[in-house]
Amino acid sequence: MMDQSHIHIMQRIFKHVRVNIVLLAFVLVGGGGSTALALNCVQCHDSINFKGKYEHTPVQKNECDACHSLHVSRHPGLLLHEEAQLCSQCHIDESARWKKARYSHAPVRQGECTACHDPHASAEPGLLKDAQKQVCSTCHASLAQTSGSQHAPFARGECARCHAVHGSNTPGLLRSAGAQLCLPCHKTDAGWQRKHMGYSAASMDCLECHHPHSSTEHSLLRELQHQPFDKGKCSTCHSGSSAAGKCLECHSDVLPQFQRVHTHLQGQGDSGCITCHSPHVSSQKGLLKGVAGSVCRDCHADKLERRESALHVHPQANRCSDCHVGHGSDEPYMLRDGLAKACDSCHGEHSTFTHPIGDNVLDPRTGTPMDCISCHAP
């Protein structure tokens, strides 16, 4: 007679044998190695995680080993390769298109496909982890805090209606530039022409005046309005001298800032102030055309693109005005103070142990005085 422990051992052996017989049967009757493999995987991994309205093709085909190593791996989740490299092996055309785009979405740039997509199955198109608006608001939480009227696509959570969510040649990952983004939905009929003083839609950038998400102003106008525009006194600005000269008639206090050694007026021609400032409305203080980083990008795109592809980036790098003056400065690079002072404003503790710097300490590589950026990229 066998005792209870022997009976338990025999039951486990028979159970193991039954499982392997079932797996073998699937192979022999044409279920294929993939089906057997999938059945083997779900013994530990709950099959509910691989079911949904939309399923990844390897999941549909029970090809777990298309993405995962069955034994060991250098990558999380036993992936065969790094996440982005693995995905691009099947999504070849899409990957090539994103790599050519001038601007790329941060998760794409960082190779984090699963930041937005479920790699197995989802209730949402494109295997998104959640509804489109919820996925986007995970990183862009401030956009969810809206007030006033909302743009219809934004209210419906259709972010991809206007944005190319992986990569684009237009800032803000927009699908098109200027009015071309808006005109497919907003027709330029007679009423539109009257509101826009007969100007051609093709020459306009709608987002310069209208907020693409929400606004407390009528027609989704941006909240901060230039006084002449607010009062309907267009002729105040649309007559007489060049843009810069016209602006200085009212903003004469700014003139001394443009009389520095280095100034943003240099090389701007007649456009002057409106290169950076909107003459009508804005959502940004000082009527800037956008947040500081995006305004600077228009002229300094090469620097910002280099930064985006860098492994290490200066914190708050988009806040250009923390270190640089917008109008003019006597310091190189239009810094607020000398280079050392600009760095010391945040890195003051380094003054107690810094490498010798200053006019009397020459960089042996260049023969120029040592300063912070002799070694550090700002």
Secondary structure as GFF3:
##gff-version 3
##sequence-region A 1 378
A	DSSP	alpha_helix	4	28	.	.	.	ID=ss1
A	DSSP	alpha_helix	32	41	.	.	.	ID=ss2
A	DSSP	three_ten_helix	47	50	.	.	.	ID=ss3
A	DSSP	beta_strand	54	55	.	.	.	ID=ss4
A	DSSP	alpha_helix	57	60	.	.	.	ID=ss5
A	DSSP	three_ten_helix	64	66	.	.	.	ID=ss6
A	DSSP	three_ten_helix	76	78	.	.	.	ID=ss7
A	DSSP	alpha_helix	83	88	.	.	.	ID=ss8
A	DSSP	alpha_helix	92	100	.	.	.	ID=ss9
A	DSSP	beta_strand	103	104	.	.	.	ID=ss10
A	DSSP	alpha_helix	106	109	.	.	.	ID=ss11
A	DSSP	three_ten_helix	113	115	.	.	.	ID=ss12
A	DSSP	beta_strand	121	122	.	.	.	ID=ss13
A	DSSP	three_ten_helix	125	127	.	.	.	ID=ss14
A	DSSP	alpha_helix	132	137	.	.	.	ID=ss15
A	DSSP	three_ten_helix	141	144	.	.	.	ID=ss16
A	DSSP	beta_strand	149	150	.	.	.	ID=ss17
A	DSSP	alpha_helix	152	155	.	.	.	ID=ss18
A	DSSP	three_ten_helix	159	161	.	.	.	ID=ss19
A	DSSP	beta_strand	167	168	.	.	.	ID=ss20
A	DSSP	three_ten_helix	171	173	.	.	.	ID=ss21
A	DSSP	three_ten_helix	178	181	.	.	.	ID=ss22
A	DSSP	alpha_helix	190	195	.	.	.	ID=ss23
A	DSSP	three_ten_helix	201	203	.	.	.	ID=ss24
A	DSSP	three_ten_helix	206	208	.	.	.	ID=ss25
A	DSSP	beta_strand	214	215	.	.	.	ID=ss26
A	DSSP	three_ten_helix	218	220	.	.	.	ID=ss27
A	DSSP	beta_strand	224	225	.	.	.	ID=ss28
A	DSSP	alpha_helix	227	230	.	.	.	ID=ss29
A	DSSP	three_ten_helix	234	236	.	.	.	ID=ss30
A	DSSP	alpha_helix	243	250	.	.	.	ID=ss31
A	DSSP	three_ten_helix	252	259	.	.	.	ID=ss32
A	DSSP	beta_strand	262	263	.	.	.	ID=ss33
A	DSSP	three_ten_helix	272	275	.	.	.	ID=ss34
A	DSSP	beta_strand	281	282	.	.	.	ID=ss35
A	DSSP	three_ten_helix	285	287	.	.	.	ID=ss36
A	DSSP	alpha_helix	292	308	.	.	.	ID=ss37
A	DSSP	three_ten_helix	320	322	.	.	.	ID=ss38
A	DSSP	beta_strand	328	329	.	.	.	ID=ss39
A	DSSP	three_ten_helix	332	334	.	.	.	ID=ss40
A	DSSP	alpha_helix	339	347	.	.	.	ID=ss41
A	DSSP	three_ten_helix	348	352	.	.	.	ID=ss42
A	DSSP	beta_strand	358	362	.	.	.	ID=ss43
A	DSSP	beta_strand	369	370	.	.	.	ID=ss44
A	DSSP	three_ten_helix	372	374	.	.	.	ID=ss45
###
